[in-house]
Amino acid sequence: MEATSWRRLAPLALLLVPTAARAETATPPAAVSSAGAAPAVAPDTSPTPSFFDVNKYRADPNNPGAIRIPGTNVAIYIGGFAQLDVMSDLNVIGNPDQFVVASVPVGGGTGNTGSELSARQTRLFVETDAPWNVAPLLAYVEVDFFDPQNQSNLHIRHAFGALGHANGVHLVAGQTWTAFMDATVLPSALDYAAPVGVISVLQPQARLVVPFHRPPRANGQSLGFEWLVSVEAPAPQITTPMGVQATGYAHWPDAITALRWNHSHGHLLASALFRQVGILPAMGGREATVGYGGNFTGQLTGFWGKDEVLWSMGGGRAIARYFNGTAGFSLDGFLQPDGELSVTSIAGGMLSYTHFLASDRFSLGGIGSLVHLFDLGGGSDTTLKQLQYYGGVVQYFPNRRLMFGVEYLYGQRENRNGASGFDNRLQVSSQVRF
């Protein structure tokens, strides 16, 4: 990484206007003692915010402590992992190092097949905590190397700040997971891409969280309800006819609200989205309509050791960009040759089960997911209509910082005219956390 990249990240990590999202801890772990050194972190404290994809990765809760920046009252955590993925596709897919089912060619198209090695999942985070007499401050920055242009360049995943206690009313501002999704139901998997039928978007937002918790348990877990409201970047994704120049727009941000119930054996979450989807052609009048959607997710755990069931189901109108399988393919709607705007409807779901054995050193997981688009009259015969995603994964953890895994994935794409294509992928991964 170039030195200029580090110089840009350092002030961003330290100066972001903060928010409190400390994972599973009742008190700010980075408070600095009067002696001038950062105290040890409680055994169940993790620098990873609790609303993250904690099944895929959660920073070591046995972190020995934070580093105090000399001359300040700011404590800083640095962590992440280095990962190598070895992938082999038996069929053809358009993306070599993440399983993007929508990139599977239909009708004899070209793409990537054979073997591929990649270290792009390697991840680094920097988190800072600072005391304030009004409320705790937190800033979090996380990067990997999955640049959107498919280059191995530094890619910002999260960059947000927080103000307030994680178990109290707090404000989150910056880029992170959309409040419309539930990242805590993303299953533990080796592939970088999530299942096709889950809502999964990283985007700029301002989020207010209001908990109605009972007193936290000894491990810091808070039970009870949590309500949140968020305004987020709209970014309509609309397909335009060939040769037509047009710009998507929205007069107001996407508005999202959600209610989460944390119980002793998992959680339930229900969220709702309301948005405007508009298109402004270079020639002609603008068109706009309303989009909306709902999402219901849950986790059930502790019924057989630490075994875990995760599920997600959602849908709506003009919200295709929020689903992992259809994001980036301009499927919120279609600009018709006569200037009319036609929007799509969508539904998707995911079910996952994970079994742990040998004192949690091994885990066996299975995942199934589906997403389907409706109201495709404005598209063509080759417009994406449905995606299927199925997988199984075995992971081995010799210790808390090392993982080896093997994963099998099957994906199928179907177009509006009924034509389909599929791919089978085998992936072997190793990960070292730091």
Secondary structure, 3 states (H helix, E strand, C coil): CCHHHHHHHHHHHHHCCCECCCECCCCCCCCCCCCCCCCCCCCCCECCCCCCCCCCCCCCCCCCCCEECCCCCCEEEEEEEEEEEEEEEEEEECCCCCCCHHHCCCCCCCCEEEEEEECCCCEEEEEEEECCCCCCEEEEEEEECCCCCCCCCCEEEEEEEEECCCCCCEEEEEEEECCCCCHHHCCCCCCCCCCCCCECCEEEEEEEEEEEECCCCCCCCCCEEEEEEEEECCCCCEECCCCCCEEEECCCCEEEEEEEEEECCEEEEEEEEEEEEEEEECCCCCEEEEEEEEEEEEEEECCCCCCEEEEEEEEEECCHHHECCCCCCCECEEECCCCCEEECEEEEEEEEEEEEECCCCEEEEEEEEEEEEECCCCCCCCCEEEEEEEEEEEEEEEECCEEEEEEEEEEEEEECCCCEEEEEEEEEEEEEEC
